[in-house]
C-alpha cells in the first residue's frame, strides 16, 4: 500500500510516496520553496506542482502548521492568516482532483513515530515534542492520536512553553545546550504533572544532538530521540490519508 505524503512548512514544502510496510519513502523526496506570501491560492498551486512531479493519482495526506478540525484550519503558524477558517481538505481535494486528508504537522510526525519510530509498540501515553523555532506536540494513547494538543502554547514561567524552551534559543541567544536542556527539564517536569506520560519522544532538528543533553533530563518517563527525523511529517501525512480511505 502506498500514498503520497506532503509536509507544508514555513520555508519549504516536502513530499514523497510512502510504502506502509516499513514506513519508508519510495523514490526521491522532493522539496519546493513555500510561496511568500503563503496564501491559500499560492500554496495550493505549489502543492499541485509537487503532486504532478510525483505523477501520483491516489490518496494524498497533507500536514499543515496549524490546528485542524474536520479538515478546517483553525490556526496558522508560519503560513498566511487567510488559511484560518478555510476547509482545506475540500479546497485541496477539488484542486488536486483526488481525496486529500489534512492534519496538523506535529500530529503527523506523532502518527509516524507511533507507528514506525520511537513510539512503535509502546502501550500507554506517548508524547512527542518537536523542538525548533517553536515547540510542536503530539499525544498518543495506545497508538491513538489525541489531535491538536499545541503544548508549546502552555503558559509556563510567565510566558509560553516555546518562548522558554524552544530550540531556537540555543542559536538566537547563544545559549549553551546545557542551559537549554535545564529549561527543557523544567518543562518536562511540568508536563509530567499534567499527563504522566510513559514515554517522551524528543523531535526537531536538535534531536540529532540528543546524546549531548540526554543525561541532563531527569524525568519519570523514559525520554528518547525521534527516529524518523525530517521524514516523520511526510510519513504521518501519508499514513493519515491511507487510514482515511480504508
N, C-alpha and C positions, 0 to 999 in steps of 0.2 A: 504494500500500500504506500502511496505517495501523495503528497500535497505540497503546494508552494507556500512558504512562509516568508513574510515581509516584515521588517522591523524598521519603523519610522523614528528617526531621532532628530535632534535639533540641527545637526550638521550633515547627516547622511541618511540615505535610505538603502537598506541592505536586504537582499533576497536570495533564496536558494530553494531548490527542491529538497525535500527531506524524505528519507527512507525510514519508515517506522519500526523496522525490525530492531535496529540498534540506535535510532535517533541520530543517524548520521546524515550529513549533507551529501547530495548527489551532484556531481559536476562542480562547476565553478560558482562560488559565491560572488554575486555582482553587487556593486555599490555605486550609487549616483549621488551627487550633492542634493541636499534638501533645498528646495527653492526658497529664495528670500525676496519678498515676504512669503511665508508658508501658508498662503490662503488655501481654502478647500479646493478651488479650481486648479491652482498650481500643483498642489500635492497629488491630486487625482491624475493629472496629466503626466507627472513624473512617474507615478506608480504604474500607470498604463505602459509607459515606455519600458520599465523594468520587466513587467509581465511579458511584453512582446519579445524582449530579448531572450526570455526563457522558452518562448513558444509553447506556453502551457495553457491547456483548456479545462483543467479540472478545478477542484475547490481551492480557495485561497484564504489564508489567515493573515491578518494584518494587526501588528502591535503598535499602539499609539501612545504618546506620552500624556496621558490624561485618564481621569475616571471615566469608565464606560459602563452604561447600564442599558441592557437590551439593544446594543448596537448604537446607542446615542451617546455622544461625547459630552460629558458634563463639566469637565475642567480641561484646561490646556496649559501644558508646561513646555516651553521651548518650541511651540507652534502657535500660529496666529489665533487670537481670541475669537475669530469668526467661526472656529470649529465648535465653540460651546453651544450646545443645544441642537446640533445637527445630527440627523440619523445617518451616521457614517456608513453603517452596514448597507443600508438601502442605496445610498449615493454611490459607493464603490461597486456594489453588485450591478447597478444599472450601467455604470460607466465601463466596467470590465466585462460585462456580459456573461457572468458566471457567479455562483454563490460565493459570498465573502463573509467571513467571520471577523469581528472587530473585538479586541480586548486590550486592556492596559499593558504597557510594556513590561513592568515589573512582574505582573501576574503571568505574562507569557514566559518570562525567564523562570519563574517559580514552577510552572507546569512542567517545563523541560527538565529542571533539576529533580523534581519529584518523580518523574517517570524514568529518566535515563542517567541522572547525575548523582549528586551528593545526597539527595533525599530519597533515592530509589530503595524500596523495601523497608523504609522506616515507618513503624507504627507510631501513632500519636501525633503530636503537634510539631510541625516543622516550619520554621520561619526563615525566609530568605531576606537578607538586607543587602541591597546593592549600594556601595559607597562610591560616589563620583562627585559631580558638580552638586548634586543633592543626595538624598537617601531615598531609594525606592524600596518597596516591601511587597512580599507575597507570603500569605499564610495558608498552610495546608493542614488538614486533619485527616489522618489515614489516607493521604494522597488526594483528598478532595479539596479544591481551592475555595477559600473564602475571599471573594474578589474585592478589589478597590480599598485595601486597608490604609494605604497612604500614611504609614507610621513615621515617615520623615517629617510630617507636619505636626507631630505631637508637641504640645507645649513642654519645654524642658529647659531648665536652668535659666528661666526668664526670657526664653526665646523659643525657637523651634529646634527639634532634634537635628535637622540637617544644618541649621546655622551653627550648631555647637560641634557637630562631629562629622560633617561631610568630608570626603577625602580631598576636596579642593583646598582645604586648609593647609595640607602638607606642602602644596606648591605655592598657593597665593600668599600665605602668611609665613612662609619658610619655617613652618612648624616641623620639628623632628617627628619621625614616625612613632617614636616612643611617647611623646607628649600626646600625639593624636590618638594612639592606642589607649591611653589612660582615659581620654574622653569617651571613646567607644565603649570601654569597660563600664564606665558610669551609666551610659545609655543602656547597655545590655542588662545591667542590674535592675534598672527601672522597668525595662520591657519584661524581665522575668517575673517581676511582681504582678504585672498585668496579665501575662499569658501563660507562664510556666511551660515554655516550650521544651520538647525533648531534644531537639537539635536545632542549632542556628547555623545557617549557611551564609558565609561572607562572600558577596559577589562584587562586581565592578572591577575596574582596572587594577585597583590596589590589591585585589586578592592575589595577584601574581607575587606579591611580597609577603604573603601570609606567614611564612616561616620567620620573618623578621620581627613580627609583633605577636604571634600566637601565644607566646609564653607570658605575655602581659595581660591576657584576658582571663579573668577569674570568674567563672560562671558555674552554675549548677548544670546547665545544659551543655551538651557536647557542642563545640564550635569547630566547624570545618570549612575549608575553602570551596567555592563553587568549582565544578568540574568542566562545564560546557563553555565557560568563558564568554567570548563575544558572539558565539553562535546560539546561545540559550534563547534569545528573543525570537530568532528565526525558527528554531525547532519548536518552541512552545506555540507560536502562532500557527504553524502548520498542523501541529497536534490538535489545537482547538478547532481548526477547520475540518479536520478528519472526523473528530468526535461529534461535531455539529451535524455532519452528513451521515453519521452511522445510524 
